[in-house]
């Protein structure tokens, strides 16, 4: 399974702030938006989606840790990953992180009194431990930050590079060896996005075992002109030999996964593009693929969608 869980706000206004008062206003607004999306309730909903299908491996993007406090004395307020793991235990499931990779780590002033809010954007791969232990046996874990990153010049924060990275896990299932790769590549610049995709493809070029690549690619798998995120990344991945698990088993279903309103309170699905993908290369056959967290029943008691994306659950057979 792959799912972008959404850290709860748009960071754009923070980087565009022209002076300290404007930055404080933007940070305070962003933090209020995060709290309004109710990460604990969303974590419980996401855990319910995972527990219902019990995938062997789960890739999560934007499992943020939010902290607040004064400089040098900040404390975690919302750890999305920890909340999901705790909610899974409440569901009778135990998942353990194989790897956690931190990308953007940025703090901003919350007021003029020296209080700050800190965002640590992370992505992770989880493995099922209970109630039915997975037969997948990971043995080699790698993680790398892409060399080409999107840069932002903020009037008040200066020049910043937005880290993006990938996690790779070599594993065995019975006598079958495979490599699982989870990633979240750039959304704001197609040139940078393509460079990251090409770097990932190059890193996998000499891998002889079957490969599963999953994550949020920010590139529309349906390649519809005029639709946002209709970039060249997806067709390039397919041209290098990767196969789209969703398209293989649901050729007549667009399977859109993005995006809900920023506050997650839109009453109906608003997804119009397919950014969340599971791609394979080698002796692997997709048997089924379905969307998760995409039905109204997944919303929290207050009517908030669990995330701005739908996730993807795929069952695969090693040939």
DAFENRA-V802731 format. One record per backbone hydrogen bond with DSSP energy under -1.0 kcal/mol. NH is the residue of the N-H (numbers start at 1). CO is the residue of the C=O. Records with the same first field share a line. If there is no record, write none. Layout:
BEGIN
NH->CO + CO
END
This chain:
BEGIN
2->312
3->59
5->61
14->11
15->11
16->12
23->19
24->20
25->21
26->22
27->23
28->24
29->25
30->26
31->27
32->28
33->29
34->30
35->31
36->32
37->33
38->35
42->38
43->39
44->40
45->41
46->42
47->43
48->44
49->45
50->46
51->47
52->48
54->50
58->126
59->1
60->124
61->3
63->122
64->62
65->120
66->78
67->118
68->75
69->116
73->70
75->68
77->66
78->66
80->64
83->79
84->80
85->81
86->82
87->83
88->84
89->85
90->86
91->87
92->89
93->88
94->130
96->127
98->125
99->125
101->123
103->121
106->119
108->117
110->115
111->115
116->69
117->108
118->67
119->106
120->65
121->104
123->101
124->60
125->99
126->58
127->96
128->56
129->94
130->94
134->128
137->172
139->170
140->170
142->168
144->166
146->164
152->160
154->158
158->154
160->152
162->150
166->144
167->182
168->142
169->180
170->140
171->178
172->137
173->176
176->173
178->171
179->210
180->169
181->212
182->167
183->214
184->165
185->216
193->189
194->190
195->191
196->192
197->193
198->194
199->195
200->196
201->197
202->198
203->199
204->200
207->204
211->281
212->179
213->279
214->181
215->277
216->183
217->275
220->229
221->274
223->220
227->224
231->229
236->232
237->233
238->234
239->235
240->236
241->238
242->237
243->280
245->278
248->244
249->245
250->246
253->250
257->273
258->273
260->308
264->261
272->258
273->258
277->215
279->213
280->243
281->211
284->282
285->317
287->315
288->315
290->313
292->311
298->295
299->296
300->304
303->300
305->264
310->257
311->292
312->2
313->290
315->288
317->285
319->283
END
